[in-house]
Amino acid sequence: MRIDQNARIGIAHLPTPLEHLPRLSEMLGGPEIYVKRDDATGLATGGNKTRKLEFLIAEALVLGADTIVTVGAMQSNHARQTAAAAARAGLRCELLLENRHAVADPAYETGGNVLLDRLLGADVIELPAGTDLEAAIERRGSQLREEGSVPYLIPIGGSNPVGALGYVGCAMELIDQARSLGLRIDRVVHASASAGTQAGLVAGFAGAAAGIAVTGLSVGMSAKQLTEAVFDIATEVAVLIEAPGSVTRDMVVVDDSHVGPGYGLPTSEMREAVEMAARTEGLILDPVYTGKAMAGLVDMIRRGRLTRGQNVVFVHTGGVAGLFAYGSVFE
């Protein structure tokens, strides 16, 4: 299994730390909880998309692109990291952001990630709620080509086989870190949204025959939709890393019980989880992704699905900048 045959730029602070959370583990009375600090990848406050962008921006440069275009929700962490990666590479960046009006907070449209997007020099194009983002990015790509530009289009979340290679790398890091600590990892849990992070982890562990289970806590899609998306990308990634056929459908586990009323919409369980992590471990989560994923982990422990004697790794996928657009939720 290898990823070094693919074009890559070094913009992430790697490897990210693997830290034990003893106080949170004791409070919940279940497994020992560890956190993989992918909020500490370094690029414009960090996050999981930086790993993906190491491969995506590298491919854009190989193809001679001069403009990066991507899509997402108004407070997209992916958009913010893409803007930063484009700036590092000397490329123009356009962000097509759907205003879903997730919260009635003035900062939602101007603060948090949006503030950083503009600071990083990206052109922010606001789209109304309900926009078909796949169609929108294709239209914009065609317009740029007609104008003489060479655009490179990155799908929502950077979630395609090239981007998912970043999380094959994360899986390899976790295997190495667990070995050095003498730690047996029983399960990896994380926020799953656009499928790429989970697909990369599943393919990475499968390719290495590590026997580590992965549960993706959906923050938007139904379990059925997300399972199909993860499996499709993971099987393609397995081919890229020279481990074809290693991914089986039973390896893709998705739990959608903590989506709540919808993507980006707060829940009381999310708020409890964010406050719990902050007050026991000084660990800051976000309301859209990691907060809901932590709520899912807490629920799994309370229901006895994860128990004493096990070791679980929570992948912190970042998103702290988005917290500042949801201040009213925590007042």
N, C-alpha and C positions, 0 to 999 in steps of 0.2 A: 504494500500500500504506500503510495507516494503522492505528494502534491507539488513537489519541487519542479516538475516539468511544465508547470503553468506559469505564465507571466505574473509577476507580483511586485508591488512596491512596498517598502517598509515604512508604514506610517503609524502603526500601533505599538504601544508599550507592551511587549510580550516577553515571557509569559505573564499573564495576570495572576495575582495571588489566589491561593486556595486557603481560606480561613475557617477555623472552627468557631461556631457560635454557641458557646457553652451555656450562657444564661438563657437564651431562647430555648435551647434544647431542654434545659431543666424545667423551665416554666411550662412547656407543653407536655413533658413527661413521656415522650416517645423516643424516636431514633435520635442519634447524634446528627446534628445539622451542620453542614459545612456550606460556605458560600464561595462560588467562583466569581471573582470580582471583575467581571467584564464591563462594569461601569468605570473601570480604571484603565481603559485602553488608551486614554490620553488625548484623543483628537476632539477638540472643542467640547470639553467636559465628558468625553468618552461615551461608550456604549457598544452594543454588539455589532452595529452596522460597520464599524471601523474594520473589523476582520474581513467582512465581505468586500468592502471598498478597496482593500489591498489588491484584490484580484480584478475587480470590475474596472477601477481606474487604470490599472496596468493594461488591461485589454483595450480600453479606450485609446491609450497612448500608442499601442501597437497598431491600431487601426487608423491612426492619424486624426482622431477627433479633435475639434477645437471647442466644442460646447457639450456640456453634460446636461441632460434633462431628466428629471425624475418627478414622481408624483407621490402624494400622500395626503393625510389629513392636515388640518391647519397647524396643529402642534406636533407634527411628525418629527420624531427623533432621527429617523433615517434621512429626512431632508436636511436637517441641520448638519449631520455628519457628512453628507454628500457635498454640501456647500463648502465645508472645511477642506475636504479631500480635493475638491476641484481647485480651490485656492492654492493648496500646496503644490498641485501639479501645473498651475498656471493656465487653467482652463476656465472659460466662461461657464456659468451655471444658471440654469433656469429651474425654478421649483413651481410645479402646478399643484396648488394646495386647495383641497376641498374644505370649505367652511361648514362643518357639520353642527355648529352651535352646541357643542357638547355640554358647556356650562354657561350660565348667565353671569360671566365674570368679564369685565372689560379687558383684562389682561389676556384673555384667551386669543384675541385677534391681534394683539400688539406686543405682548410680553413673552416670557419663556423662550421657546424655540424660535418663534417668529422674530423676536428681537435679535437673536443670534444669527438667524438666516440673513437678515439685512446687514448686520455688522460684518458678516463674512463676504459680503459683496454679491450675493445671489440676487437675481431678478425674481421676485415673488409674484406669481400670477394667481390671484384668488379665483376659485371656481365655486359655484353654488352647490349646496347640498344635493346629493343625488346624481352628480355628474358621473358619467361612465369614464373612469380614469384611464382605462386601457385605450379607449378610443381617443381620449383627449391627448395623450402623449404621442400617439401615432400621428394625429393631425398636426401637432406642433412639430414633430420630427420632419414631416413632409414639407411644412412651411419653411423650416430652416434650410432644408436642402435646396428648395427653390430659390432661397435668398443667397445661396452660395456657401453656406456653412456646412461643416461636417459634424453632425450631432451624434452623440452616443446616448442611447436611451436606456435608462436603468429602471426596471420594473419596481412597483411598490415594495418597499422593504429590502430592495436589493436581492429579492428572492428568486434566483434562477440557479441552474447548476454551477455556473462560474462563481457567483456570490457565495453559494453554500460551501464552497471549498474552504472558506474561512472557518467554518465550524467543524470541518474535518480536522483542521489544525487545532481547534479547541479540544476536541475529543482526544487527540494525541497528547496535548498538554496534560489533560486530566489523568490519563493513563500513567504518564511519567511522574506526575506529582503524587498520585496515590501510591505508586511503587516506592518512591523515595520516603514516603511517610509510613509505609507498611500498612496502608489503609485499604480496606475492601469497600468499594463503592457498590451499594445495593441498588440505588436508583438515582437518576439525575432528573430534576424537575425544573421547569422554566416556563416563562410566558411564551406562548406560541401565537403568532398573528398571521404572517404572510408565508409561513411554511419553511423558509430557507434555513433558519437557525436549527430547527428540529431536524430537518432533512440532513443537514451536515453532520449533526451529532449522531444520528442513527447510522448514517453511512460510515462515519469514522469508526464507531465502536464495532459495527458489523465487519468492516474491512480488516480490523485488527483482531477479530474474534475475541473481544474483551468480555463479552457476556454481561455488559452493563445495560440495564433497562433505562429507557427514557420516557418520561411522561410530559407531554406538552399541555399546559393549561391554556386553553383558548381564551382570547380576550375579545373575540369578534365572531368568527365563523362557527357554524355548527360543527360538531365532532365529525360528522360524516363528510362534510365538505373539506375540512382541514386534513382529515386522515388521507383522503384521496390526493390532495395537493402535496402533502409531505411525502407520501409514497412515490408519487410520480417524479418529484425532484430527486429524492434519495436514490432511486434506481438509476437515474442518469448520472448522479455524482459517483456512484459506485463504479460506473464505467470509466469516468475520468480518472479515478484513483487506482485503476487497474485491479478492481475487485468486483468484476461483474457477477451478478447473481447472488451476492452476499446479503443483500437486503431482502427480507421477507415481510409480507404484510403484517404479520403478528408483532413485528418489532415497532410498528407505529401505533402508539397509544396516545389518544387525545381525550381530555376531559373538558367539557364545555359548561360545566355546572356553575361556573363563577363569572360568566359573561355579564350577568345581570340584565338590565334593560337594553344594553347595547354597547357597542364599541365606544370607549371614551366616556361613558356615562358612569358616574360614581355609584358605589354600593356601600352599605354600612359595614359589610365584611371587609371590603378593601380598606376602608378608613381604619378599622380595628387593626388590621395587619400592618399597615404603614406605621401606625402609632406604636404597636408592639415591637416591631423591629428597631425603631428609633430609640425607644425607651429602655430596651434591654441590651442592645448591642451598639447603639450609636450608628446604625445602618440606615441610610436614607433610601427609601424606595419611591417610585412614582405612582400616580393614581391610575394610569391607563394600562400599564403592562405589569411591572413587577409587583405592584400592590395587589392586583387581582390574582397574580400567580402565587404570591405568598398567602393570600386568603385561601387559595386552593390547597396549598401545602398544609396549612393549619387545619383545615377541614379533614384532610386525609389522615392526619395524626389523631384528631379527635374521634374519628370514626373507626380507628383501629386498623386502617389500611397500611399504615407505617407504624412500626412498633419498636420497643426497646430492643437493643442488640443489633439494630440495623444502622447503616450509615447512608444518609441522603445528602446529595449535593444540590443546592439551589443555585442556578446560574443567574446572576444579577446582570440583566441585559441593558442596564443603564436607564436613561430617561429622566434623570433628576432635574434637568432644565425645565421639563414640562410641569413639574410640581408648582412652579411659580405662576402658572396660568390657571391653577386650581385652588388658589388661596382661600376662596370663600367656602370651599368644601370642608376645610379643617378649622374654620373659625368657631 
